[in-house]
Amino acid sequence: MNTNKILVAGVVGGVVAFLLGFLAYGVLLSDFFANNVGSAKGVMRGDGEMLWIPMILGHLAWGFVFAIIYGRWASISTFATGAKAGAVLGFLIASTFNLINLGSTHISTTTGAIVDIIVMTVVASIVGGVVGMMLGRGDK
């Protein structure tokens, strides 16, 4: 797969991940997750404390995970196939982090961890679909 297509798909995927993350976690579910923090105190950054460079780089990395896997190894180049693969990858990655954290920390409640797995699966499905679509653009 063309390296330029992978780079563009990774950036677009990262932007979509950032926007969907803001919508899901920062707007729609912010109160839910604030109410489902475990007993750990001072874990979440308050308003005005967000470190934007790590947030942007993290979301770009998320887009590049899909773009490299899809473009180099899986030959995924459609929205539908990208969304399916994104859902599987998102579910497995979110389950890994949430279940390990649930078992070893007081960062989240069980309910919070389960909802985060669901939200990340949906977000990853959309991001994966967009990355797949970007990789397939221009193909006949």
N, C-alpha and C positions, 0 to 999 in steps of 0.2 A: 504494500500500500504506500502511496505517495506520502512522504514525510510532511509536506506542507499541509495536506489534508488532515493528517493526524494532529499537527499543531493547531490548526484552525478549529478542528472538532474539540480538542482539549480545552481551548480557551472558551469556546461557546458553551461547552458543557460546564465549565467552571462558573461562568456567569449565570447560567440557568440554575446551577446548584446554589449559588449565593442568593439569588432572588427567591427561589423556592424555600430555602432555609429561613430567610428573613420573613417571608410570608407565613410559613408554618410555625416556626419557633418564636419569632419576634412579634407576630401580630395575632394569629389565630389561636395558638396554644400557649402563649406566654403565661397566662394565669394558671392553666392546668399544670404546667411543669413547675411553676413557682410553688404550687401547693403539693407537689409530689417529690420534693427534694427530701432525701433521707435525713437522718439526724446530724449529718456533717454540717457545720456552720461555716459561713464565709466562703463557700465554694464558688458560688456564682458571682460574676462581676455585676455590679450595679449599673444603673444608667450613667452614661458618660465615661465608663471605665473600659469599654470595649477596646481591645487592641486590634486595630483594623488590618495591619500588615499580616499578622498571623491568620486572621480570618480570611483574607483575600487569598493568600498563598495556600491555605488549607482547601478552599473550595476549588482553586485551580488544580491542585493535586488530584482532587476527586474527579474532575473532568478528564485529566490526563490518564488516570487509572483506566477509565472506560475506553478512551481513545486509543491507548496503546494496546490493551487487550483485544479490542475489537479490530483495530486496523492491522496489527502485526500478527496476531495468532488466531483469532476467531473468524476473520473475514466477514464481520457483521457490517452491513451497509444499508439497512432499512430501519425505519422507525419502529415497526412492530417487533422485529427480531432484537433490536437494541433495547426496547422496553422490557421484553421478556428476560433477556440476559441481565439487564439492570436490576430487575426485581429480585432475581436469584442472588446476584452479587450483593445488592443492598441488604437483603434479608440476612444473608450469611455474615456479612461484615458487621451489621448492626447487632445481630445476635451475639457475635463474638465479644464485642466491646461491652454491651449491656449486661450480658449474663456473667462475664468475668467480674465486671464492676459490682454487680448485684451480689455476687458471692464473696467479694473481698473488701468492699468498702461500704460506707454509709452515705453515698452520694445520691442515691435514688431509692424510691419505693419500688416494690414489685410492679405496681400498676404503672408507674412512670416508665420503668424499663420496658414493659410490654408495649405501651403506647409508642415509645420511641422507636422500637423495632418496626412497628406498623408504619409510622410516619416515614422513617428512613427507607423502608421498602417502596413506598409510594413515590417519594422524592427520587430515589435511585432509578425507579422505573421510567420516570419522565426524563431525567437526565440521560439515562441510557438510550432512550428513544431518540432524543435530540442528537446525541453523539452519533448514533447509527445513521440517522438521516443526513447529518453533515458529512459523514464518510462516504455516503452513497451519492451525494450530489454530483451531477455531471455524468453519472454512469448511464448507459443506455439499457 
